[in-house]
């Protein structure tokens, strides 16, 4: 079942009743009582984005969202995702899976990173190919990725990719604090990161303990690892915006609406089309099996 992504950008009162998220809108005070509230089954929700200072969320609702493995994202005054709340328990054999993950050998983690970066570069190459750019070098770098990517082919591919993916006349530089479309990329990646973190918890894994990223200040190192091959799907949305001339320095409502569709994007995984959120679940489930040494490859999408 495809879970819904809910975005709240206006004053609202959110509470829980009868297994439903109940939405009350102060702006609708002049409407008939039956039209002042909206209800949505908790079981249908995957991601909730809170983007207004005058939104109230009850503690009862927060607990219900966490019990149903819903990722709750809060935004700052710039309307950028700033916080992510996830359940502490997401799988019945969680403790056992934690042990397998933490005790994974260095060679295994390096092999998993090799698979991750290789597929990321191939997906980047596929998107460049759609833009009629040369990709032979990208495919070569993907083939040359060795265990742990010791020669850092990821960086070589990234330098070429970001120089070619958009109109080369804008001299784009990927910088989280840089000019557009960096803010649009940041927003899309934040939504993707929440989807991946949510799925990792559901698969009984620690989003904090990465296979490559190791930052003492980063609570989602593994999410940042596993989302890498999925990033080009976000990039593709931004490319569409750029080609349509629909890019501004500040995020617009229309841009946010497009980027909030990330969880339901069509992707191909194991030869089958699937919504991105379900594909991520396949990816994290396969990763858990790799840690348990039941299989040797992570299931990633192919753009």
FENBELHU-V379910 format. One record per residue. N is the residue number from 1. OMEGA is omega in whole degrees, -180 to 180 (999 if undefined). NEAR is the number of other ideal C-beta (glycine too) atoms within 8 Angstrom. Layout:
n->N omega->OMEGA near->NEAR
n->N omega->OMEGA near->NEAR
//
This chain:
n->1 omega->179 near->3
n->2 omega->179 near->9
n->3 omega->-178 near->11
n->4 omega->171 near->9
n->5 omega->-178 near->14
n->6 omega->179 near->10
n->7 omega->179 near->9
n->8 omega->-178 near->13
n->9 omega->178 near->8
n->10 omega->178 near->7
n->11 omega->-178 near->8
n->12 omega->174 near->13
n->13 omega->-175 near->9
n->14 omega->-179 near->13
n->15 omega->-176 near->11
n->16 omega->177 near->11
n->17 omega->175 near->6
n->18 omega->179 near->3
n->19 omega->-179 near->6
n->20 omega->166 near->10
n->21 omega->-178 near->15
n->22 omega->-177 near->11
n->23 omega->176 near->12
n->24 omega->-176 near->11
n->25 omega->179 near->12
n->26 omega->-179 near->9
n->27 omega->-178 near->6
n->28 omega->-176 near->9
n->29 omega->-179 near->6
n->30 omega->-179 near->3
n->31 omega->174 near->7
n->32 omega->-174 near->5
n->33 omega->-178 near->5
n->34 omega->-179 near->5
n->35 omega->-176 near->7
n->36 omega->-177 near->10
n->37 omega->176 near->9
n->38 omega->179 near->6
n->39 omega->179 near->9
n->40 omega->179 near->11
n->41 omega->180 near->9
n->42 omega->-176 near->13
n->43 omega->180 near->6
n->44 omega->-171 near->8
n->45 omega->176 near->15
n->46 omega->-177 near->12
n->47 omega->175 near->16
n->48 omega->179 near->12
n->49 omega->180 near->13
n->50 omega->-173 near->11
n->51 omega->174 near->10
n->52 omega->-177 near->10
n->53 omega->-178 near->4
n->54 omega->174 near->7
n->55 omega->178 near->12
n->56 omega->178 near->7
n->57 omega->-178 near->8
n->58 omega->179 near->9
n->59 omega->179 near->5
n->60 omega->179 near->8
n->61 omega->179 near->12
n->62 omega->179 near->11
n->63 omega->-180 near->9
n->64 omega->178 near->12
n->65 omega->-180 near->13
n->66 omega->178 near->12
n->67 omega->179 near->7
n->68 omega->175 near->9
n->69 omega->177 near->11
n->70 omega->176 near->13
n->71 omega->-179 near->14
n->72 omega->-177 near->12
n->73 omega->174 near->15
n->74 omega->-178 near->11
n->75 omega->-180 near->11
n->76 omega->-176 near->7
n->77 omega->176 near->4
n->78 omega->-179 near->5
n->79 omega->176 near->9
n->80 omega->177 near->11
n->81 omega->-175 near->12
n->82 omega->-178 near->6
n->83 omega->-179 near->6
n->84 omega->180 near->12
n->85 omega->-179 near->9
n->86 omega->178 near->13
n->87 omega->176 near->8
n->88 omega->-179 near->4
n->89 omega->-179 near->5
n->90 omega->-177 near->11
n->91 omega->-175 near->10
n->92 omega->179 near->4
n->93 omega->-172 near->7
n->94 omega->-178 near->10
n->95 omega->179 near->6
n->96 omega->-179 near->8
n->97 omega->175 near->15
n->98 omega->-178 near->11
n->99 omega->179 near->8
n->100 omega->-179 near->11
n->101 omega->-177 near->12
n->102 omega->-177 near->8
n->103 omega->179 near->6
n->104 omega->-177 near->9
n->105 omega->177 near->6
n->106 omega->177 near->5
n->107 omega->179 near->7
n->108 omega->-180 near->11
n->109 omega->179 near->12
n->110 omega->177 near->10
n->111 omega->179 near->10
n->112 omega->178 near->12
n->113 omega->176 near->14
n->114 omega->179 near->13
n->115 omega->-177 near->11
n->116 omega->-177 near->16
n->117 omega->179 near->13
n->118 omega->-179 near->11
n->119 omega->176 near->13
n->120 omega->-179 near->14
n->121 omega->178 near->15
n->122 omega->178 near->13
n->123 omega->175 near->15
n->124 omega->180 near->15
n->125 omega->180 near->13
n->126 omega->179 near->12
n->127 omega->176 near->14
n->128 omega->179 near->14
n->129 omega->177 near->9
n->130 omega->179 near->7
n->131 omega->178 near->9
n->132 omega->176 near->4
n->133 omega->177 near->8
n->134 omega->-176 near->6
n->135 omega->-178 near->10
n->136 omega->-180 near->6
n->137 omega->179 near->8
n->138 omega->180 near->15
n->139 omega->177 near->10
n->140 omega->180 near->8
n->141 omega->179 near->12
n->142 omega->-180 near->13
n->143 omega->-177 near->7
n->144 omega->-180 near->8
n->145 omega->179 near->12
n->146 omega->-179 near->8
n->147 omega->180 near->9
n->148 omega->-177 near->9
n->149 omega->-177 near->12
n->150 omega->-179 near->6
n->151 omega->174 near->6
n->152 omega->176 near->7
n->153 omega->176 near->13
n->154 omega->-178 near->11
n->155 omega->179 near->7
n->156 omega->-180 near->9
n->157 omega->-178 near->15
n->158 omega->-179 near->10
n->159 omega->179 near->8
n->160 omega->-177 near->10
n->161 omega->-177 near->11
n->162 omega->176 near->10
n->163 omega->-175 near->8
n->164 omega->-168 near->11
n->165 omega->178 near->13
n->166 omega->176 near->10
n->167 omega->-174 near->5
n->168 omega->-179 near->7
n->169 omega->-177 near->4
n->170 omega->179 near->6
n->171 omega->-176 near->5
n->172 omega->173 near->9
n->173 omega->179 near->6
n->174 omega->-178 near->8
n->175 omega->-179 near->6
n->176 omega->180 near->5
n->177 omega->-174 near->4
n->178 omega->-177 near->7
n->179 omega->179 near->4
n->180 omega->10 near->8
n->181 omega->-180 near->11
n->182 omega->-179 near->12
n->183 omega->178 near->11
n->184 omega->176 near->14
n->185 omega->179 near->12
n->186 omega->-177 near->10
n->187 omega->-180 near->14
n->188 omega->179 near->13
n->189 omega->179 near->11
n->190 omega->177 near->11
n->191 omega->178 near->18
n->192 omega->-179 near->14
n->193 omega->179 near->13
n->194 omega->179 near->13
n->195 omega->-179 near->16
n->196 omega->180 near->15
n->197 omega->179 near->14
n->198 omega->-178 near->14
n->199 omega->177 near->13
n->200 omega->178 near->15
n->201 omega->179 near->14
n->202 omega->180 near->11
n->203 omega->176 near->14
n->204 omega->-178 near->13
n->205 omega->179 near->15
n->206 omega->179 near->9
n->207 omega->-176 near->14
n->208 omega->-169 near->9
n->209 omega->-173 near->9
n->210 omega->174 near->10
n->211 omega->178 near->10
n->212 omega->180 near->9
n->213 omega->179 near->10
n->214 omega->-180 near->6
n->215 omega->-176 near->6
n->216 omega->-178 near->4
n->217 omega->-176 near->3
n->218 omega->-179 near->9
n->219 omega->-175 near->5
n->220 omega->-179 near->11
n->221 omega->-179 near->14
n->222 omega->176 near->15
n->223 omega->179 near->12
n->224 omega->176 near->12
n->225 omega->-169 near->13
n->226 omega->-180 near->15
n->227 omega->-174 near->12
n->228 omega->-179 near->11
n->229 omega->179 near->11
n->230 omega->-177 near->14
n->231 omega->-180 near->12
n->232 omega->177 near->13
n->233 omega->174 near->15
n->234 omega->-180 near->15
n->235 omega->-178 near->12
n->236 omega->177 near->11
n->237 omega->-179 near->14
n->238 omega->177 near->14
n->239 omega->178 near->12
n->240 omega->178 near->9
n->241 omega->-178 near->13
n->242 omega->-179 near->12
n->243 omega->180 near->6
n->244 omega->-178 near->6
n->245 omega->-176 near->5
n->246 omega->180 near->8
n->247 omega->177 near->10
n->248 omega->-180 near->7
n->249 omega->179 near->5
n->250 omega->176 near->5
n->251 omega->177 near->10
n->252 omega->178 near->8
n->253 omega->180 near->6
n->254 omega->179 near->7
n->255 omega->178 near->14
n->256 omega->180 near->13
n->257 omega->179 near->9
n->258 omega->-177 near->10
n->259 omega->177 near->13
n->260 omega->176 near->11
n->261 omega->-179 near->10
n->262 omega->-177 near->15
n->263 omega->-177 near->15
n->264 omega->176 near->9
n->265 omega->175 near->10
n->266 omega->175 near->7
n->267 omega->177 near->13
n->268 omega->179 near->10
n->269 omega->-175 near->13
n->270 omega->177 near->5
n->271 omega->-178 near->4
n->272 omega->176 near->6
n->273 omega->-176 near->5
n->274 omega->171 near->11
n->275 omega->-175 near->11
n->276 omega->-178 near->16
n->277 omega->179 near->13
n->278 omega->177 near->9
n->279 omega->178 near->12
n->280 omega->178 near->13
n->281 omega->176 near->11
n->282 omega->-179 near->12
n->283 omega->-177 near->15
n->284 omega->176 near->15
n->285 omega->179 near->10
n->286 omega->177 near->12
n->287 omega->178 near->14
n->288 omega->178 near->14
n->289 omega->177 near->9
n->290 omega->178 near->14
n->291 omega->179 near->12
n->292 omega->179 near->8
n->293 omega->175 near->5
n->294 omega->176 near->5
n->295 omega->-174 near->6
n->296 omega->-175 near->4
n->297 omega->173 near->7
n->298 omega->179 near->11
n->299 omega->180 near->9
n->300 omega->179 near->10
n->301 omega->176 near->14
n->302 omega->-178 near->9
n->303 omega->999 near->11
//
